[in-house]
């Protein structure tokens, strides 16, 4: 079942241009040059119920703008958005009760009082039944392991603890879709892991649809099964995460530590089709096709034994794949 | 529990954390009261004509004004402006919740806290100067005063809320808010009773919403209006203004959201 259906949406922002210095400021007083920037261009996609979609792209690629249009904060300049059968921008209460959004850089908690008060407030705002509220709260507190913290003044919580509270807050009303905009930004590795695990577990149990943006590709790899890549407001890829990785990883990375001048190693490799990613006097990273990697390693081992201190074969990781994609 | 009651409840708890701030605000509000009273004391030395007020009535005017002022104070303009400019408005847009309603019910508990912390110092002040005040405890007057106070609270809130909403159109509304604040002290009767204004200005101000944020409640409690009919008329106009201001706010809100680009985050 499709829960999100987006057809041809675009969003154009308007902004002013200002030249450098006070001169520019004065000039703007008289005449402002209005420019427009298309943050999102003719985007079309659909998302199935229960999908966990990773939504990635560089800063300013249009991720957040898209999420804001899906959640009804922004009105698309053109195109149609259908989420759960509603037009999000109408902000119907029935619609808002079925979605949720967490923004890593924006808090919904009250700093001066414990998180539990914010939870209780949301219970009334969303009209959550007492029993459901208790059950959901218990479940989430256990999943995130924050039992004693919900009674602590939010101001005194660490960033990671706060984010866990944000997650609880946004899941209390059992939404069917949750938009997560960089939920792990600035968090330590342990907190990141707890949050990823929790999202996965929660998805499996409740079949909630998750749309997640992150610059931390580990988030995407561990949590998501689908991937959307956006660049300059347009979709570059939309499909299964596995397909993407497989398609992009027809190559492996050979990491070589040299014990002396790598000229000989380079000479040997010159006979094969390889791409040197980086090199200095001690280290070389080489991209080799999957098929020839074993053969090349063998040759290197036998012919340049004395030049090589260490050698390893690695899968290209998401980070590199994505970087290569943009170059 | 109703969601707006719960908002009041939570906001009350939040506001209770700021005891010291409330106390100092209240004690500081004694200063303008004292200054205004002293000015009129010296005016009285030169001229006994105080525009229809006796000296004690003038003291009383500023004494009630001080209380009204504390109760009507509201920072909502800056809150709304910041929410819009920095994008902190987003969480509210995502909830099945009315943004204006949220802020109104978030604001009301501040009044309760003001009464809670302000009652004692104000009562002490009252005991010291009660001989110079002419306060009537007529229950009908008190009821009229309460009604006008509620109208005043709503109008004051709506006017500041409206100013805050201008942030949708203008990127910086801090100057508007400040300018409005200065203008308001004069046209609301905060500095001196509106009866001191020249005839034409006076008649215009009689139709504006600003008088409800200061002059009207004080004048009602001082029983300076011409009988029930006039009081009734004034209250009715106040209610009309609430409806009009609410309508304008709704319009600005709708138009603003259509164009809103929700920067940041």
Interface residues (C-beta under 8 A of the other chain):
Chain A: X13 X64 X68 X71 X72 X73 X74 X75 X91 X93 X94 X96 X97 X99 X100 X101 X103 X105 X106 X108 X110 X112 X113 X117 X118 X120 X121 X122 X123 X124 X125 X126 X127 X181
Chain B: X1 X2 X3 X5 X6 X7 X10 X13 X14 X17 X87 X88 X90 X91 X93 X94 X95 X96 X97 X257 X258 X260 X261 X262 X264 X265
